[in-house]
Amino acid sequence: MTSCLENIQIPSCVWFEAGDKRNSLMSMLAGTLFFTGWWFIIDAHAQYPEEMSSAYHVCGVFGTISLFMVNSVTNAQIRGDAYNGGCLGVRGARGWLFVGLVMGFAAVIAACWILFADFVAIDVKHSWPGVGLLLQNLFIFFGSLTYKFGRSEDQWG
């Protein structure tokens, strides 16, 4: 007994089988996510400057530092392939990646906390500044993950 789905041709997905274009596409997607995240917070601060405390921007700064930390370590350094420098070796590279990921996740959690503590729990007129802050940190975090794990390993580690 044959299946009715046997003869269906499924086209190859451009994201997973892009070959030479995969690194370029993932880099552009990560950059777009990063830009969009900062655009959300700039828009929220421009529309409601009186409701945005300057301290709220610390979350985005730590998210950006996390992006640089996560993407400064190559996959070859984490695996231990062709890594013969540094004072801590493979453990140092793995620790650096771990601290970067924790810092990015902490920025997302802090933005979520600010959203609910300062914009949802109390009765404020506009909640867009809190939503913009959360979206900023989510987009930066996903941009960091896209750039780190979306690219193929044959080029630039």
Summary of the structure (lengths in Angstrom):
residues: 157
radius of gyration: 20.1
end to end distance: 47.3
largest distance: 69.3
contacts: 446
relative contact order: 0.19
helix: 68%
strand: 0%
